[in-house]
Amino acid sequence: MIDTKISISLATNDEADVIIGLLKNVAEWLKLNHIDQWGYLRSGEADQEIRDCIKNNKTYVAKLHNKIVGTFTIYEQKNEWDSYIWGDVPDDAIYIHRLAVDREASGKGIGRELLQWIEKNYPAENKKWIRLDCVAGNERLDRYYREQGYTFVDITHDHSKYEKPITR
């Protein structure tokens, strides 16, 4: 657990470059650790999508001592990727994308706090599930999501799918 409470808020346009940098750093760390995930982030292919999500109030930041240490994006409707991975499941879920913690802040419980904040605070009217995915075979992340109470659904297109009911 971290020693100081993080604050979570909607990201601002002024924070876009920091968020993109954080995501690219995490993507590079994944590559260096032989985890084939987020190559599109390393290449800059998603930079405009990230900026659009910030502009459209879908992206959040976590700050510790006024420094961005984490981020995540929430889609209330399936985007193209979610449709590809989840198929024709009912659209009764929110979808978490690009959940990341700055590598310098890793191991302090920030990822858990981000997931708990979403579970307790995100206004998900008419939604029954929180859904997310990761590259299949990422044993560390698979174990982590299970430890956080997410249920493994199955593997589609080489991605493990997880969901958790919204219970508030």
C-alpha positions in Angstrom: 0.0 0.0 0.0 1.2 3.5 -0.7 2.1 5.8 2.1 0.2 8.9 0.8 -3.2 8.9 -0.7 -3.4 9.4 -4.5 -5.9 11.7 -6.0 -7.9 10.6 -9.1 -9.4 13.0 -11.5 -10.3 13.5 -15.2 -7.3 14.2 -17.3 -6.9 17.6 -18.8 -5.7 18.5 -22.3 -2.6 20.0 -20.7 -1.7 16.6 -19.3 -1.8 14.7 -22.6 1.9 14.7 -23.3 2.7 13.4 -19.8 0.0 10.7 -20.1 1.3 9.7 -23.6 4.9 9.6 -22.2 3.8 7.4 -19.2 2.0 5.0 -21.5 5.0 4.8 -23.9 7.4 4.2 -21.0 5.2 1.3 -19.7 4.9 -0.1 -23.3 8.7 0.0 -23.6 9.1 -1.7 -20.2 6.7 -4.4 -21.4 8.8 -5.0 -24.5 12.0 -5.1 -22.5 10.4 -7.8 -20.4 9.3 -9.8 -23.4 5.6 -9.0 -23.1 4.2 -8.4 -26.5 1.6 -5.8 -25.6 1.1 -2.2 -26.5 3.4 -2.0 -29.5 0.9 0.5 -31.0 1.5 2.8 -28.0 5.3 2.7 -28.5 4.9 3.6 -32.2 2.7 6.7 -31.5 -0.1 5.1 -33.4 -2.5 5.8 -30.6 -1.4 9.3 -29.7 -4.4 11.0 -31.3 -6.8 8.5 -29.8 -5.4 9.2 -26.4 -5.8 13.0 -26.9 -9.4 12.5 -28.1 -10.2 10.4 -25.1 -8.8 13.1 -22.8 -10.8 15.7 -24.7 -14.0 13.6 -24.4 -13.6 13.0 -20.6 -12.8 9.3 -20.9 -9.3 9.4 -19.4 -8.3 9.8 -15.8 -5.1 10.4 -14.0 -3.8 9.4 -10.6 -1.5 11.9 -8.9 0.8 11.4 -6.0 2.4 14.6 -4.6 1.0 16.4 -7.7 2.9 14.1 -10.1 0.9 11.8 -12.5 1.7 8.3 -11.5 -1.1 6.4 -13.2 -3.8 6.6 -15.8 -6.8 4.7 -17.3 -9.4 5.2 -19.9 -13.0 4.1 -19.7 -15.4 3.4 -22.5 -19.1 3.2 -21.6 -19.8 1.7 -25.0 -17.8 -1.0 -26.8 -15.3 0.5 -29.1 -13.9 -1.3 -32.2 -11.3 -3.1 -30.1 -13.9 -4.2 -27.5 -16.2 -5.5 -30.2 -13.3 -7.5 -31.7 -12.3 -9.0 -28.4 -15.7 -9.4 -26.6 -17.9 -10.0 -29.7 -21.7 -9.8 -29.4 -22.0 -9.7 -25.6 -24.7 -7.3 -24.3 -23.5 -3.7 -24.0 -24.0 -3.7 -20.2 -20.4 -3.0 -19.2 -17.8 -0.4 -19.0 -14.5 -1.2 -20.6 -11.1 -0.3 -19.1 -8.3 0.6 -21.5 -4.7 1.7 -21.0 -4.6 1.2 -17.3 -1.0 2.0 -16.4 1.2 2.9 -13.5 4.4 4.9 -13.9 7.3 2.3 -13.5 8.9 4.5 -10.8 5.7 4.2 -8.7 5.2 0.5 -9.4 4.7 -1.8 -6.4 3.0 0.7 -4.2 -0.5 -0.5 -4.7 -1.5 2.3 -7.1 -2.9 -0.1 -9.7 -5.1 -1.7 -7.1 -6.3 1.8 -6.0 -7.2 2.7 -9.5 -9.3 -0.5 -10.0 -11.0 0.0 -6.6 -11.7 3.7 -7.4 -13.4 2.6 -10.7 -15.4 -0.1 -8.9 -16.6 2.3 -6.2 -16.8 5.7 -7.9 -17.3 5.5 -11.6 -20.9 6.5 -12.5 -21.8 3.4 -14.5 -25.6 3.7 -14.7 -27.3 0.7 -16.4 -24.0 -1.2 -16.5 -23.6 -4.5 -14.8 -19.9 -5.3 -15.5 -16.4 -3.9 -15.6 -14.4 -5.5 -18.4 -10.8 -5.5 -19.4 -8.3 -7.6 -21.3 -4.6 -8.3 -21.7 -2.4 -10.3 -24.0 -2.8 -14.0 -23.3 0.2 -15.5 -21.6 1.0 -12.4 -19.5 1.0 -14.6 -16.4 1.9 -11.7 -14.1 -1.1 -9.6 -15.2 -3.4 -12.6 -15.4 -2.6 -13.4 -11.7 -2.9 -9.7 -10.8 -6.4 -9.3 -12.3 -7.6 -12.5 -10.5 -6.1 -11.2 -7.2 -8.2 -8.0 -7.7 -11.4 -10.1 -7.9 -11.8 -10.2 -11.7 -13.0 -13.4 -13.3 -11.3 -14.9 -16.3 -13.9 -15.3 -19.1 -11.8 -16.9 -21.9 -9.2 -16.1 -24.5 -10.2 -14.4 -27.8 -7.8 -13.4 -30.5 -4.8 -14.1 -28.2 -6.2 -11.8 -25.4 -7.4 -12.9 -22.0 -10.7 -11.4 -21.0 -11.7 -10.5 -17.5 -14.8 -9.1 -15.9 -16.2 -8.2 -12.5 -19.8 -7.4 -11.6 -20.6 -3.8 -10.5 -22.1 -4.3 -7.0 -22.7 -0.9 -5.6 
